[in-house]
Amino acid sequence: MYDLIIIGMGISGISAAIYAKQAGLNVLMLEENAPGGTINKIAEITNYPGFSKITGPDLAMNLFDTITKLNIPYKLEPVTDVILEELKTIKTKNNVYQASNILIATGRTPVLLALPHVKEYLGRGISTCALCDGALYKNKDVALVGGGASALSEALYLSKIVHKIYLIHRRSEFRAEENLIEQVKHTKNIELILNNEITSLIIESNTFKGIKLKNKELLVSALFMYIGSKPNTSFLTNTALKLEDGYIITNEDGLTNIPGVYASGDCTKKEVYQIINAASEGALAAIKIAQNKTL
Ligand SMILES: Cc1cc2nc3c(=O)[nH]c(=O)nc-3n(C[C@H](O)[C@H](O)[C@H](O)COP(=O)(O)OP(=O)(O)OC[C@H]3O[C@@H](n4cnc5c(N)ncnc54)[C@H](O)[C@@H]3O)c2cc1C
């Protein structure tokens, strides 16, 4: 029986765990993959205070060091179901846990283009992580689809590894800071293909060979996708938790519509999806849970 169970060990969940532990709460963290979450996939972070520049995996390692030093217990078990009564029951494949409060900090997952063969060739030419897979395509030509800040920053990262990048965006304008857009426009080996869409993958002899656009074909060794994300909340659909497009609705303290159930970070409905607010939302939720316990 815990005061608080945190689902998800991204920066939001880990920030919450640090504050909860220091407030004397009996806390447990549950994670289905790697501690650090999404930041493990970011090549370079330049907007997190205290670090003028840090790689995502280094920041993830620093977070992991902190929870280890604070002796915060965690288990690498995906949560499959929750029962949100006065006492919260959290089920993983092999265990059942109970807590008076839970914090859902499960982040979100990249969306894939809805085209034939995409899922089949994930890891064999199709990727959603330039940091993880970029080195496989050293000096090769690749394509990257997307028009937001993540797409542009990952294109810049790839431009230092690959021979050429075709950056494909279905609109004429990018949705990112001007400075980032300018850098992309001035990078010689990034060719912009705007107002265009990928219509199919070119597969030959069970190998990914390239892509077809509306009006041309591109022979490339890989296609990187940065076209948005969906929240990791499917295990909540049978609960009474208020969701919008799968995103959890909270108040400014991170409290959901169910007492004792909090949410923070990228799985919540909000305007800005950045490391700094994912961390602060997790911390604030833990502070509120600790305050409520002592009332
Ligand atoms: C390519 C890219 C580049 C980015 N660059 C920047 C940047 O430069 N600066 C910036 O501020 N932000 C950046 N962001 C955004 C930033 O990474 C996120 O806002 C932030 O990391 C979200 O943290 P989180 O803790 O909410 O979620 P996540 O880091 O996604 O953590 C959620 C965790 O929950 C786990 N989980 C999910 N479901 C379950 C389950 N059922 N059971 C147990 N565990 C579960 C996941 O495995 C994961 O570890 C970038 C994002 C991307 C994709």
The ligand as an SDF file (V2000), in Angstrom:
LIG
                    3D

 53 58  0  0  0  0  0  0  0  0999 V2000
   12.0640   14.2480  -31.2940 C   0  0  0  0  0  0  0  0  0  0  0  0
   11.6970   15.0850  -30.1150 C   0  0  0  0  0  0  0  0  0  0  0  0
   12.5040   16.1520  -29.7600 C   0  0  0  0  0  0  0  0  0  0  0  0
   12.1560   16.9440  -28.6580 C   0  0  0  0  0  0  0  0  0  0  0  0
   12.9830   17.9780  -28.3130 N   0  0  0  0  0  0  0  0  0  0  0  0
   12.7000   18.7250  -27.2230 C   0  0  0  0  0  0  0  0  0  0  0  0
   13.5820   19.7660  -26.8060 C   0  0  0  0  0  0  0  0  0  0  0  0
   14.6280   20.0230  -27.4330 O   0  0  0  0  0  0  0  0  0  0  0  0
   13.2260   20.4880  -25.7030 N   0  0  0  0  0  0  0  0  0  0  0  0
   12.0860   20.2560  -24.9880 C   0  0  0  0  0  0  0  0  0  0  0  0
   11.8380   20.9290  -23.9960 O   0  0  0  0  0  0  0  0  0  0  0  0
   11.2520   19.2440  -25.3530 N   0  0  0  0  0  0  0  0  0  0  0  0
   11.5130   18.4850  -26.4380 C   0  0  0  0  0  0  0  0  0  0  0  0
   10.6650   17.4700  -26.8100 N   0  0  0  0  0  0  0  0  0  0  0  0
    9.4540   17.2240  -25.9740 C   0  0  0  0  0  0  0  0  0  0  0  0
    9.8280   16.4690  -24.6740 C   0  0  0  0  0  0  0  0  0  0  0  0
   10.6540   15.3820  -25.0090 O   0  0  0  0  0  0  0  0  0  0  0  0
    8.5990   15.9930  -23.9290 C   0  0  0  0  0  0  0  0  0  0  0  0
    7.7170   17.0820  -23.7260 O   0  0  0  0  0  0  0  0  0  0  0  0
    8.9240   15.3760  -22.5630 C   0  0  0  0  0  0  0  0  0  0  0  0
   10.0440   14.5230  -22.6260 O   0  0  0  0  0  0  0  0  0  0  0  0
    7.7010   14.6350  -22.0310 C   0  0  0  0  0  0  0  0  0  0  0  0
    8.0070   14.0240  -20.8180 O   0  0  0  0  0  0  0  0  0  0  0  0
    6.9250   13.0810  -20.0880 P   0  0  0  0  0  0  0  0  0  0  0  0
    7.5850   12.6320  -18.8270 O   0  0  0  0  0  0  0  0  0  0  0  0
    5.6260   13.7530  -20.0160 O   0  0  0  0  0  0  0  0  0  0  0  0
    6.6930   11.8600  -21.0770 O   0  0  0  0  0  0  0  0  0  0  0  0
    7.7070   10.7350  -21.5910 P   0  0  0  0  0  0  0  0  0  0  0  0
    9.1080   11.1980  -21.5500 O   0  0  0  0  0  0  0  0  0  0  0  0
    7.1540   10.2650  -22.8810 O   0  0  0  0  0  0  0  0  0  0  0  0
    7.5930    9.5990  -20.4860 O   0  0  0  0  0  0  0  0  0  0  0  0
    6.4770    8.7560  -20.3770 C   0  0  0  0  0  0  0  0  0  0  0  0
    6.9480    7.4150  -19.8430 C   0  0  0  0  0  0  0  0  0  0  0  0
    5.8120    6.6180  -19.5280 O   0  0  0  0  0  0  0  0  0  0  0  0
    6.0850    5.2810  -19.9300 C   0  0  0  0  0  0  0  0  0  0  0  0
    4.8120    4.5890  -20.1270 N   0  0  0  0  0  0  0  0  0  0  0  0
    3.8860    4.7960  -21.1020 C   0  0  0  0  0  0  0  0  0  0  0  0
    2.8370    3.9560  -20.9340 N   0  0  0  0  0  0  0  0  0  0  0  0
    3.1040    3.2050  -19.8250 C   0  0  0  0  0  0  0  0  0  0  0  0
    2.4030    2.1620  -19.1480 C   0  0  0  0  0  0  0  0  0  0  0  0
    1.2030    1.7150  -19.5600 N   0  0  0  0  0  0  0  0  0  0  0  0
    2.9920    1.6200  -18.0580 N   0  0  0  0  0  0  0  0  0  0  0  0
    4.1910    2.0460  -17.6010 C   0  0  0  0  0  0  0  0  0  0  0  0
    4.9030    3.0370  -18.2180 N   0  0  0  0  0  0  0  0  0  0  0  0
    4.3520    3.6100  -19.3060 C   0  0  0  0  0  0  0  0  0  0  0  0
    6.8810    5.4480  -21.2140 C   0  0  0  0  0  0  0  0  0  0  0  0
    7.6330    4.2750  -21.5080 O   0  0  0  0  0  0  0  0  0  0  0  0
    7.7730    6.6380  -20.8680 C   0  0  0  0  0  0  0  0  0  0  0  0
    8.9930    6.2510  -20.2940 O   0  0  0  0  0  0  0  0  0  0  0  0
   10.9790   16.6660  -27.9090 C   0  0  0  0  0  0  0  0  0  0  0  0
   10.1700   15.5710  -28.2570 C   0  0  0  0  0  0  0  0  0  0  0  0
   10.5170   14.7890  -29.3560 C   0  0  0  0  0  0  0  0  0  0  0  0
    9.6410   13.6110  -29.7220 C   0  0  0  0  0  0  0  0  0  0  0  0
  1  2  1  0
  2  3  1  0
  2 52  2  0
  3  4  2  0
  4  5  1  0
  4 50  1  0
  5  6  2  0
  6  7  1  0
  6 13  1  0
  7  8  2  0
  7  9  1  0
  9 10  1  0
 10 11  2  0
 10 12  1  0
 12 13  2  0
 13 14  1  0
 14 15  1  0
 14 50  1  0
 15 16  1  0
 16 17  1  0
 16 18  1  0
 18 19  1  0
 18 20  1  0
 20 21  1  0
 20 22  1  0
 22 23  1  0
 23 24  1  0
 24 25  2  0
 24 26  1  0
 24 27  1  0
 27 28  1  0
 28 29  2  0
 28 30  1  0
 28 31  1  0
 31 32  1  0
 32 33  1  0
 33 34  1  0
 33 48  1  0
 34 35  1  0
 35 36  1  0
 35 46  1  0
 36 37  1  0
 36 45  1  0
 37 38  2  0
 38 39  1  0
 39 40  1  0
 39 45  2  0
 40 41  1  0
 40 42  2  0
 42 43  1  0
 43 44  2  0
 44 45  1  0
 46 47  1  0
 46 48  1  0
 48 49  1  0
 50 51  2  0
 51 52  1  0
 52 53  1  0
M  END
$$$$
